[in-house]
Amino acid sequence: MRTIRVLAPIINIFPESIIRYIGSKASEFLLNKYATLEVTGNEFLSERIGKPTIFIANHLSNMDGLVLNKVLKKNNVTFMAGIKLNANPLTSIFLKTVKHIPISPNSADRNAIQKALAVLSTGKSILIFPEGTRSRSGSMVKGKKGFLLLAKLSKADIVPIALEGTELLLPVNQNDMGKETPQHATVRVNIGKPFQLEEKSHNCDNWDEECVYTAMIKIAQMLKSEYQGVYKID
């Protein structure tokens, strides 16, 4: 990791195909060396192959994308990724190893939504982190409603994914995410059952909030209590 960090400004000058190759090899090396992956719910992933699917997951670390890209390899997944990841020389290398759609956080990014709908229309998958950012506490923070529009327009099934341990695999550096250092960790990936959004009723004034809460609770139910955060289940 240290070598790639030092060489990142130079690597980013190369053609994108070479950057992607270097990033893929580095990702494979890091996961094989540092991560012990435990995946449950693989049967749900098998059922979704070739079907338009919106995967939603809690977000603990910049390693989440690399872990899920490996787990969802057969599901032809494209990630919705914040534009700031492209701005950092190190994270931009790893971002190029996964199919992604850049999205501006905290805004109605219509261009990104249209691109995601185009992906889903071909029977492929999209992955979104509804919290919008990595949790700094190691537990769930409040989800945002951006994924609801995509689900409503596409009619695609939603599949919840619960992550544990990636915050130990690549701990958050509050000052510079380019300086984050991988550590040995067990990473648990729990895949849940597909579901659809509830239809909006005429007398429901807070449909968006209720749908976000329902979706995030489905993730929380698969997590240990210390990871549930604002969605802690009594």
Backbone as CSV, one residue per row, in Angstrom:
resi,resn,N_x,N_y,N_z,CA_x,CA_y,CA_z,C_x,C_y,C_z
1,MET,0.842,-1.200,0.000,0.000,0.000,0.000,0.880,1.254,0.000
2,ARG,1.949,1.216,0.771,2.830,2.379,0.856,3.455,2.689,-0.498
3,THR,3.828,1.621,-1.221,4.448,1.799,-2.537,3.477,2.451,-3.507
4,ILE,2.230,1.965,-3.526,1.224,2.530,-4.415,0.932,3.980,-4.042
5,ARG,0.900,4.259,-2.736,0.633,5.617,-2.278,1.701,6.578,-2.802
6,VAL,2.959,6.167,-2.720,4.062,7.017,-3.173,4.024,7.197,-4.690
7,LEU,3.690,6.100,-5.389,3.720,6.125,-6.851,2.409,6.612,-7.478
8,ALA,1.396,6.855,-6.662,0.066,7.196,-7.185,0.072,8.354,-8.172
9,PRO,0.755,9.473,-7.896,0.738,10.582,-8.872,1.306,10.185,-10.224
10,ILE,2.301,9.295,-10.221,2.897,8.841,-11.479,1.968,7.859,-12.184
11,ILE,1.404,6.921,-11.411,0.511,5.915,-11.988,-0.664,6.581,-12.692
12,ASN,-1.176,7.667,-12.114,-2.343,8.332,-12.680,-2.070,9.019,-14.013
13,ILE,-0.804,9.096,-14.410,-0.457,9.660,-15.712,-0.632,8.624,-16.818
14,PHE,-0.586,7.334,-16.439,-0.669,6.253,-17.413,-2.051,6.206,-18.068
15,PRO,-2.162,5.494,-19.203,-3.475,5.257,-19.806,-4.386,4.531,-18.818
16,GLU,-5.687,4.762,-18.921,-6.629,4.208,-17.948,-6.584,2.687,-17.891
17,SER,-6.329,2.030,-19.033,-6.265,0.566,-19.047,-5.136,0.049,-18.166
18,ILE,-4.029,0.769,-18.151,-2.884,0.366,-17.325,-3.172,0.658,-15.851
19,ILE,-3.785,1.813,-15.598,-4.154,2.158,-14.220,-5.102,1.096,-13.658
20,ARG,-6.063,0.681,-14.491,-7.029,-0.323,-14.070,-6.339,-1.655,-13.760
21,TYR,-5.373,-2.010,-14.582,-4.643,-3.263,-14.366,-3.850,-3.203,-13.055
22,ILE,-3.148,-2.118,-12.845,-2.365,-1.964,-11.609,-3.285,-1.975,-10.392
23,GLY,-4.383,-1.234,-10.480,-5.325,-1.177,-9.367,-5.960,-2.520,-9.068
24,SER,-6.279,-3.284,-10.119,-6.883,-4.608,-9.924,-5.932,-5.558,-9.227
25,LYS,-4.676,-5.542,-9.649,-3.667,-6.403,-9.019,-3.437,-5.990,-7.567
26,ALA,-3.407,-4.684,-7.329,-3.206,-4.194,-5.961,-4.400,-4.558,-5.073
27,SER,-5.607,-4.447,-5.625,-6.810,-4.785,-4.861,-6.814,-6.258,-4.483
28,GLU,-6.498,-7.095,-5.457,-6.449,-8.536,-5.215,-5.412,-8.877,-4.152
29,PHE,-4.269,-8.231,-4.237,-3.203,-8.463,-3.260,-3.654,-8.051,-1.856
30,LEU,-4.251,-6.867,-1.740,-4.665,-6.365,-0.435,-5.733,-7.249,0.205
31,LEU,-6.721,-7.668,-0.587,-7.783,-8.504,-0.036,-7.264,-9.877,0.363
32,ASN,-6.404,-10.451,-0.471,-5.841,-11.774,-0.157,-4.940,-11.733,1.067
33,LYS,-4.208,-10.646,1.221,-3.249,-10.552,2.331,-3.911,-10.184,3.657
34,TYR,-4.880,-9.261,3.608,-5.387,-8.686,4.854,-6.792,-9.138,5.248
35,ALA,-7.600,-9.553,4.292,-9.013,-9.823,4.601,-9.339,-11.307,4.656
36,THR,-10.037,-11.702,5.716,-10.649,-13.026,5.779,-12.133,-12.814,5.558
37,LEU,-12.618,-13.203,4.376,-14.003,-12.940,4.002,-14.940,-14.063,4.433
38,GLU,-16.048,-13.678,5.053,-17.109,-14.620,5.404,-18.410,-14.084,4.814
39,VAL,-18.981,-14.814,3.872,-20.176,-14.357,3.163,-21.352,-15.288,3.448
40,THR,-22.475,-14.712,3.835,-23.704,-15.490,4.007,-24.778,-14.917,3.084
41,GLY,-25.684,-15.766,2.633,-26.746,-15.320,1.742,-26.390,-15.384,0.268
42,ASN,-25.381,-16.198,-0.063,-24.979,-16.308,-1.467,-26.124,-16.768,-2.367
43,GLU,-27.087,-17.486,-1.787,-28.203,-17.974,-2.600,-29.019,-16.823,-3.180
44,PHE,-29.078,-15.700,-2.443,-29.803,-14.537,-2.950,-29.063,-13.895,-4.122
45,LEU,-27.737,-13.937,-4.081,-26.948,-13.394,-5.187,-27.127,-14.242,-6.439
46,SER,-27.149,-15.547,-6.264,-27.325,-16.441,-7.414,-28.664,-16.191,-8.098
47,GLU,-29.686,-15.929,-7.285,-31.021,-15.683,-7.838,-31.099,-14.383,-8.629
48,ARG,-30.179,-13.449,-8.341,-30.247,-12.119,-8.954,-29.415,-11.990,-10.218
49,ILE,-28.662,-12.999,-10.580,-27.817,-12.920,-11.776,-28.691,-12.689,-13.011
50,GLY,-28.379,-11.634,-13.743,-29.142,-11.306,-14.943,-30.417,-10.537,-14.683
51,LYS,-30.691,-10.205,-13.410,-31.903,-9.465,-13.064,-31.517,-8.078,-12.548
52,PRO,-32.227,-7.048,-12.972,-31.913,-5.699,-12.476,-32.096,-5.633,-10.965
53,THR,-31.059,-5.199,-10.269,-31.071,-5.216,-8.808,-30.388,-3.964,-8.268
54,ILE,-30.980,-3.390,-7.238,-30.337,-2.288,-6.520,-29.842,-2.835,-5.191
55,PHE,-28.539,-2.967,-5.056,-27.954,-3.400,-3.788,-27.722,-2.165,-2.921
56,ILE,-28.078,-2.259,-1.647,-27.810,-1.171,-0.704,-27.017,-1.754,0.466
57,ALA,-26.021,-1.011,0.940,-25.164,-1.513,2.014,-24.774,-0.398,2.965
58,ASN,-24.503,-0.772,4.210,-23.921,0.194,5.139,-22.478,0.463,4.717
59,HIS,-21.941,1.588,5.161,-20.642,2.058,4.646,-19.697,2.360,5.803
60,LEU,-18.622,1.574,5.902,-17.681,1.688,7.015,-16.282,2.094,6.607
61,SER,-15.913,1.871,5.347,-14.512,1.993,4.954,-14.385,2.175,3.449
62,ASN,-13.256,2.736,3.029,-12.975,2.836,1.599,-12.689,1.464,0.984
63,MET,-12.586,0.437,1.818,-12.385,-0.915,1.312,-13.713,-1.587,0.968
64,ASP,-14.830,-0.967,1.344,-16.144,-1.577,1.107,-16.358,-1.888,-0.366
65,GLY,-16.007,-0.955,-1.230,-16.216,-1.150,-2.656,-15.427,-2.318,-3.209
66,LEU,-14.182,-2.456,-2.771,-13.340,-3.547,-3.262,-13.862,-4.891,-2.769
67,VAL,-14.295,-4.928,-1.512,-14.855,-6.162,-0.952,-16.122,-6.563,-1.711
68,LEU,-17.019,-5.610,-1.894,-18.292,-5.926,-2.546,-18.125,-6.188,-4.036
69,ASN,-17.147,-5.571,-4.657,-16.879,-5.858,-6.058,-16.482,-7.321,-6.239
70,LYS,-15.760,-7.844,-5.267,-15.370,-9.252,-5.305,-16.569,-10.155,-5.022
71,VAL,-17.343,-9.820,-4.002,-18.491,-10.647,-3.621,-19.563,-10.656,-4.721
72,LEU,-19.731,-9.508,-5.394,-20.792,-9.358,-6.390,-20.278,-9.536,-7.817
73,LYS,-19.179,-10.206,-7.959,-18.527,-10.349,-9.267,-19.469,-10.892,-10.330
74,LYS,-20.291,-11.881,-10.000,-21.175,-12.508,-10.985,-22.455,-11.705,-11.230
75,ASN,-22.656,-10.655,-10.427,-23.888,-9.885,-10.537,-23.743,-8.625,-11.387
76,ASN,-22.588,-8.473,-12.022,-22.384,-7.372,-12.968,-22.782,-6.029,-12.350
77,VAL,-22.121,-5.684,-11.261,-22.529,-4.520,-10.478,-21.767,-3.258,-10.876
78,THR,-22.483,-2.151,-10.862,-21.900,-0.819,-11.058,-22.142,-0.025,-9.784
79,PHE,-21.102,0.623,-9.273,-21.198,1.368,-8.026,-21.541,2.834,-8.274
80,MET,-22.389,3.385,-7.414,-22.592,4.826,-7.370,-21.535,5.370,-6.407
81,ALA,-20.584,6.143,-6.926,-19.432,6.562,-6.124,-19.304,8.080,-6.077
82,GLY,-19.078,8.611,-4.890,-18.904,10.050,-4.711,-17.735,10.586,-5.526
83,ILE,-17.905,11.762,-6.096,-16.892,12.326,-6.988,-15.575,12.620,-6.269
84,LYS,-15.608,12.763,-4.945,-14.371,13.090,-4.231,-13.353,11.957,-4.286
85,LEU,-13.808,10.719,-4.538,-12.880,9.602,-4.629,-11.964,9.742,-5.837
86,ASN,-12.455,10.402,-6.877,-11.636,10.631,-8.062,-10.599,11.724,-7.855
87,ALA,-10.842,12.561,-6.855,-9.952,13.697,-6.623,-8.669,13.298,-5.896
88,ASN,-8.699,12.163,-5.205,-7.524,11.707,-4.460,-6.702,10.773,-5.346
89,PRO,-5.403,11.016,-5.517,-4.572,10.195,-6.416,-4.603,8.706,-6.092
90,LEU,-4.652,8.352,-4.793,-4.637,6.948,-4.411,-5.998,6.292,-4.626
91,THR,-7.056,6.895,-4.086,-8.381,6.274,-4.204,-8.864,6.247,-5.652
92,SER,-8.408,7.188,-6.464,-8.824,7.194,-7.870,-8.308,5.967,-8.610
93,ILE,-7.142,5.456,-8.210,-6.597,4.244,-8.835,-7.506,3.057,-8.574
94,PHE,-7.900,2.887,-7.316,-8.760,1.754,-6.965,-10.172,1.928,-7.516
95,LEU,-10.619,3.178,-7.633,-11.948,3.429,-8.184,-12.032,2.957,-9.632
96,LYS,-10.934,3.081,-10.333,-10.925,2.672,-11.744,-10.981,1.152,-11.914
97,THR,-10.819,0.405,-10.840,-10.873,-1.060,-10.935,-12.302,-1.581,-10.893
98,VAL,-13.253,-0.717,-10.545,-14.650,-1.130,-10.486,-15.473,-0.284,-11.446
99,LYS,-16.550,-0.861,-11.966,-17.472,-0.082,-12.785,-18.216,0.875,-11.857
100,HIS,-18.236,2.139,-12.212,-18.860,3.096,-11.312,-19.467,4.270,-12.080
101,ILE,-20.394,4.913,-11.421,-21.009,6.130,-11.922,-20.723,7.221,-10.897
102,PRO,-19.981,8.261,-11.269,-19.707,9.347,-10.323,-21.005,10.074,-9.973
103,ILE,-21.146,10.413,-8.713,-22.356,11.110,-8.280,-21.982,12.222,-7.310
104,SER,-22.635,13.359,-7.457,-22.419,14.480,-6.546,-23.265,14.261,-5.303
105,PRO,-22.630,14.190,-4.131,-23.392,13.924,-2.905,-24.291,15.091,-2.522
106,ASN,-25.347,14.766,-1.804,-26.276,15.767,-1.273,-26.903,16.640,-2.358
107,SER,-27.135,16.032,-3.523,-27.768,16.781,-4.599,-28.568,15.818,-5.478
108,ALA,-29.523,16.371,-6.220,-30.294,15.550,-7.158,-29.500,15.456,-8.464
109,ASP,-28.594,14.515,-8.518,-27.711,14.361,-9.676,-28.461,13.590,-10.768
110,ARG,-29.173,14.327,-11.612,-30.028,13.699,-12.618,-29.220,12.895,-13.636
111,ASN,-28.052,13.387,-13.982,-27.213,12.675,-14.952,-26.819,11.305,-14.417
112,ALA,-26.436,11.247,-13.138,-26.056,9.977,-12.524,-27.251,9.030,-12.450
113,ILE,-28.420,9.567,-12.127,-29.630,8.748,-12.051,-29.960,8.147,-13.414
114,GLN,-29.858,8.953,-14.461,-30.149,8.459,-15.809,-29.181,7.350,-16.207
115,LYS,-27.924,7.506,-15.874,-26.934,6.472,-16.183,-27.236,5.181,-15.414
116,ALA,-27.634,5.326,-14.148,-27.955,4.149,-13.339,-29.194,3.440,-13.882
117,LEU,-30.190,4.201,-14.320,-31.388,3.601,-14.904,-31.044,2.834,-16.183
118,ALA,-30.102,3.372,-16.955,-29.677,2.698,-18.183,-29.009,1.363,-17.860
119,VAL,-28.224,1.336,-16.784,-27.585,0.085,-16.357,-28.640,-0.941,-15.960
120,LEU,-29.591,-0.522,-15.157,-30.634,-1.435,-14.687,-31.516,-1.938,-15.836
121,SER,-31.718,-1.118,-16.841,-32.585,-1.504,-17.959,-32.009,-2.648,-18.770
122,THR,-30.714,-2.914,-18.616,-30.068,-4.020,-19.347,-29.934,-5.274,-18.484
123,GLY,-30.574,-5.279,-17.310,-30.540,-6.457,-16.452,-29.322,-6.530,-15.558
124,LYS,-28.600,-5.429,-15.453,-27.418,-5.395,-14.587,-27.776,-4.790,-13.234
125,SER,-26.770,-4.621,-12.381,-27.023,-4.201,-11.001,-26.336,-2.884,-10.657
126,ILE,-26.917,-2.213,-9.684,-26.355,-0.980,-9.129,-26.151,-1.183,-7.633
127,LEU,-25.051,-0.655,-7.098,-24.860,-0.663,-5.642,-24.746,0.766,-5.141
128,ILE,-25.500,1.036,-4.091,-25.527,2.361,-3.474,-25.291,2.223,-1.976
129,PHE,-24.528,3.154,-1.424,-24.389,3.264,0.023,-25.334,4.387,0.461
130,PRO,-26.535,4.065,0.977,-27.539,5.094,1.280,-27.078,6.132,2.302
131,GLU,-26.135,5.759,3.178,-25.669,6.725,4.169,-24.887,7.863,3.520
132,GLY,-24.389,7.629,2.305,-23.734,8.691,1.553,-22.285,8.930,1.893
133,THR,-21.834,8.411,3.008,-20.453,8.589,3.444,-20.098,7.472,4.406
134,ARG,-18.805,7.295,4.631,-18.379,6.271,5.596,-18.726,6.709,7.021
135,SER,-19.198,5.768,7.798,-19.462,6.063,9.207,-18.150,6.288,9.940
136,ARG,-18.085,7.353,10.691,-16.891,7.634,11.506,-16.966,6.972,12.874
137,SER,-18.118,6.402,13.199,-18.302,5.781,14.513,-18.218,4.256,14.447
138,GLY,-18.179,3.696,13.225,-18.169,2.244,13.088,-19.560,1.637,13.176
139,SER,-20.589,2.496,13.207,-21.965,2.007,13.244,-22.805,2.844,12.278
140,MET,-24.029,2.380,12.029,-24.862,2.997,11.001,-25.244,4.436,11.332
141,VAL,-25.223,5.278,10.298,-25.716,6.640,10.410,-26.981,6.742,9.549
142,LYS,-27.676,7.853,9.655,-28.967,7.993,8.990,-28.843,7.886,7.469
143,GLY,-29.687,7.052,6.870,-29.691,6.888,5.429,-30.344,8.066,4.724
144,LYS,-29.943,8.290,3.479,-30.518,9.359,2.667,-31.432,8.748,1.614
145,LYS,-32.309,9.570,1.080,-33.385,9.042,0.230,-33.034,8.963,-1.251
146,GLY,-31.787,9.242,-1.636,-31.422,9.259,-3.046,-31.749,7.980,-3.793
147,PHE,-31.598,6.834,-3.146,-31.827,5.552,-3.832,-33.306,5.285,-4.101
148,LEU,-34.202,6.006,-3.406,-35.632,5.768,-3.576,-36.096,6.119,-4.983
149,LEU,-35.600,7.228,-5.521,-35.991,7.638,-6.868,-35.572,6.594,-7.889
150,LEU,-34.368,6.074,-7.726,-33.875,5.048,-8.647,-34.742,3.793,-8.567
151,ALA,-35.089,3.400,-7.360,-35.925,2.211,-7.176,-37.335,2.438,-7.719
152,LYS,-37.862,3.622,-7.502,-39.225,3.931,-7.953,-39.308,3.947,-9.479
153,LEU,-38.317,4.548,-10.121,-38.349,4.671,-11.575,-38.028,3.352,-12.281
154,SER,-37.147,2.568,-11.676,-36.706,1.327,-12.329,-37.586,0.125,-12.004
155,LYS,-38.299,0.197,-10.859,-39.098,-0.933,-10.355,-38.222,-2.147,-10.016
156,ALA,-36.921,-1.933,-9.893,-35.993,-3.029,-9.599,-36.121,-3.466,-8.145
157,ASP,-35.887,-4.738,-7.889,-35.832,-5.234,-6.521,-34.622,-4.640,-5.811
158,ILE,-34.761,-4.470,-4.506,-33.675,-3.973,-3.660,-33.166,-5.129,-2.811
159,VAL,-31.846,-5.262,-2.720,-31.240,-6.312,-1.893,-30.336,-5.650,-0.855
160,PRO,-30.635,-5.838,0.443,-29.808,-5.240,1.492,-28.542,-6.061,1.751
161,ILE,-27.457,-5.357,2.034,-26.181,-6.009,2.372,-25.645,-5.383,3.654
162,ALA,-25.263,-6.228,4.599,-24.717,-5.763,5.874,-23.230,-6.096,5.951
163,LEU,-22.430,-5.071,6.186,-20.976,-5.224,6.273,-20.498,-5.071,7.709
164,GLU,-19.598,-5.952,8.113,-18.935,-5.857,9.414,-17.443,-6.118,9.214
165,GLY,-16.620,-5.318,9.846,-15.183,-5.581,9.846,-14.359,-4.764,8.870
166,THR,-14.984,-4.114,7.897,-14.180,-3.335,6.947,-13.596,-2.084,7.602
167,GLU,-14.231,-1.641,8.691,-13.672,-0.486,9.418,-12.367,-0.852,10.116
168,LEU,-12.135,-2.146,10.312,-10.871,-2.634,10.867,-9.887,-2.962,9.744
169,LEU,-10.412,-3.380,8.617,-9.575,-3.716,7.464,-8.868,-2.478,6.917
170,LEU,-9.595,-1.374,6.818,-8.995,-0.109,6.388,-9.611,1.017,7.216
171,PRO,-9.053,1.252,8.406,-9.613,2.274,9.304,-9.636,3.653,8.654
172,VAL,-10.672,4.417,8.972,-10.819,5.762,8.434,-9.740,6.679,8.996
173,ASN,-9.081,7.420,8.104,-8.168,8.489,8.510,-8.945,9.793,8.352
174,GLN,-9.204,10.456,9.468,-10.058,11.639,9.443,-9.464,12.790,8.636
175,ASN,-8.137,12.824,8.530,-7.471,13.956,7.888,-7.153,13.748,6.414
176,ASP,-6.826,12.496,6.037,-6.427,12.239,4.654,-6.693,10.772,4.325
177,MET,-7.759,10.507,3.524,-8.089,9.118,3.224,-7.023,8.453,2.357
178,GLY,-6.160,9.242,1.729,-5.073,8.672,0.949,-3.984,8.056,1.804
179,LYS,-4.030,8.317,3.104,-3.017,7.786,4.024,-3.538,6.615,4.854
180,GLU,-4.702,6.120,4.522,-5.260,4.992,5.266,-4.454,3.732,4.995
181,THR,-4.256,2.945,6.047,-3.377,1.772,5.983,-4.150,0.504,6.316
182,PRO,-4.073,-0.526,5.456,-4.817,-1.769,5.706,-4.273,-2.551,6.898
183,GLN,-5.184,-3.253,7.562,-4.854,-4.093,8.710,-5.518,-5.456,8.513
184,HIS,-4.993,-6.477,9.142,-5.619,-7.793,9.059,-6.963,-7.767,9.787
185,ALA,-7.998,-8.287,9.137,-9.332,-8.271,9.742,-10.223,-9.327,9.114
186,THR,-11.176,-9.795,9.914,-12.234,-10.655,9.394,-13.378,-9.774,8.937
187,VAL,-13.810,-9.954,7.706,-14.885,-9.151,7.136,-16.089,-10.043,6.879
188,ARG,-17.225,-9.656,7.435,-18.459,-10.421,7.258,-19.399,-9.665,6.328
189,VAL,-19.877,-10.365,5.313,-20.812,-9.797,4.342,-22.093,-10.629,4.382
190,ASN,-23.167,-10.023,4.854,-24.447,-10.723,4.956,-25.408,-10.190,3.899
191,ILE,-25.890,-11.075,3.042,-26.805,-10.704,1.966,-28.236,-11.016,2.384
192,GLY,-29.130,-10.035,2.234,-30.524,-10.236,2.638,-31.450,-10.557,1.480
193,LYS,-32.702,-10.776,1.804,-33.724,-11.113,0.808,-34.105,-9.870,-0.011
194,PRO,-34.391,-10.054,-1.298,-34.864,-8.935,-2.133,-36.209,-8.419,-1.622
195,PHE,-36.434,-7.123,-1.809,-37.727,-6.542,-1.445,-38.044,-5.381,-2.381
196,GLN,-39.284,-4.967,-2.349,-39.748,-3.834,-3.137,-40.221,-2.725,-2.200
197,LEU,-40.169,-1.489,-2.679,-40.697,-0.383,-1.900,-42.206,-0.522,-1.756
198,GLU,-42.711,-0.079,-0.617,-44.162,-0.036,-0.430,-44.753,1.048,-1.328
199,GLU,-45.945,0.798,-1.829,-46.632,1.811,-2.623,-46.986,3.009,-1.750
200,LYS,-46.899,4.183,-2.342,-47.224,5.399,-1.599,-48.733,5.563,-1.510
201,SER,-49.231,5.706,-0.286,-50.664,5.903,-0.097,-50.978,7.399,-0.073
202,HIS,-52.214,7.737,-0.370,-52.606,9.149,-0.475,-52.517,9.878,0.860
203,ASN,-52.675,9.152,1.959,-52.677,9.799,3.270,-51.316,9.707,3.964
204,CYS,-50.265,9.393,3.204,-48.926,9.274,3.790,-48.107,10.515,3.450
205,ASP,-47.800,11.312,4.450,-47.051,12.549,4.237,-45.535,12.365,4.292
206,ASN,-45.094,11.276,4.878,-43.645,11.062,5.024,-43.228,9.719,4.424
207,TRP,-43.745,9.426,3.233,-43.453,8.164,2.544,-41.953,7.964,2.374
208,ASP,-41.235,8.996,1.960,-39.793,8.887,1.739,-39.078,8.420,3.006
209,GLU,-39.379,9.067,4.103,-38.711,8.740,5.364,-39.033,7.311,5.804
210,GLU,-40.269,6.904,5.639,-40.670,5.559,6.043,-39.971,4.499,5.193
211,CYS,-39.844,4.760,3.893,-39.180,3.804,3.002,-37.691,3.693,3.317
212,VAL,-37.051,4.827,3.570,-35.629,4.801,3.933,-35.444,4.024,5.225
213,TYR,-36.293,4.304,6.200,-36.189,3.618,7.492,-36.360,2.107,7.328
214,THR,-37.366,1.705,6.549,-37.617,0.275,6.321,-36.410,-0.392,5.678
215,ALA,-35.823,0.269,4.681,-34.670,-0.293,3.978,-33.450,-0.405,4.893
216,MET,-33.211,0.636,5.675,-32.035,0.636,6.552,-32.192,-0.372,7.689
217,ILE,-33.412,-0.560,8.143,-33.666,-1.558,9.184,-33.366,-2.963,8.670
218,LYS,-33.638,-3.203,7.397,-33.336,-4.513,6.824,-31.829,-4.787,6.852
219,ILE,-31.027,-3.735,6.701,-29.577,-3.887,6.843,-29.230,-4.111,8.311
220,ALA,-29.799,-3.283,9.178,-29.488,-3.352,10.614,-29.811,-4.712,11.212
221,GLN,-30.879,-5.330,10.740,-31.285,-6.634,11.272,-30.240,-7.720,11.041
222,MET,-29.354,-7.509,10.082,-28.316,-8.495,9.784,-26.986,-8.164,10.455
223,LEU,-26.968,-7.077,11.208,-25.735,-6.629,11.863,-25.752,-6.928,13.352
224,LYS,-24.574,-7.076,13.931,-24.467,-7.127,15.393,-24.890,-5.772,15.950
225,SER,-25.351,-5.770,17.186,-25.934,-4.562,17.775,-24.980,-3.373,17.758
226,GLU,-23.678,-3.626,17.919,-22.724,-2.513,17.957,-22.573,-1.806,16.614
227,TYR,-23.050,-2.442,15.549,-22.973,-1.825,14.222,-24.272,-1.115,13.828
228,GLN,-25.330,-1.283,14.601,-26.654,-0.798,14.180,-26.812,0.712,14.311
229,GLY,-26.062,1.347,15.172,-26.070,2.795,15.288,-27.450,3.380,15.485
230,VAL,-27.819,4.338,14.598,-29.128,5.022,14.744,-30.294,4.089,14.428
231,TYR,-29.999,2.913,13.903,-31.055,1.946,13.612,-31.002,0.770,14.582
232,LYS,-30.508,1.053,15.774,-30.383,0.011,16.796,-31.733,-0.596,17.107
233,ILE,-31.751,-1.921,17.110,-32.988,-2.664,17.332,-33.040,-3.100,18.789
234,ASP,-34.095,-2.698,19.493,-34.229,-3.025,20.921,-34.628,-4.494,21.105
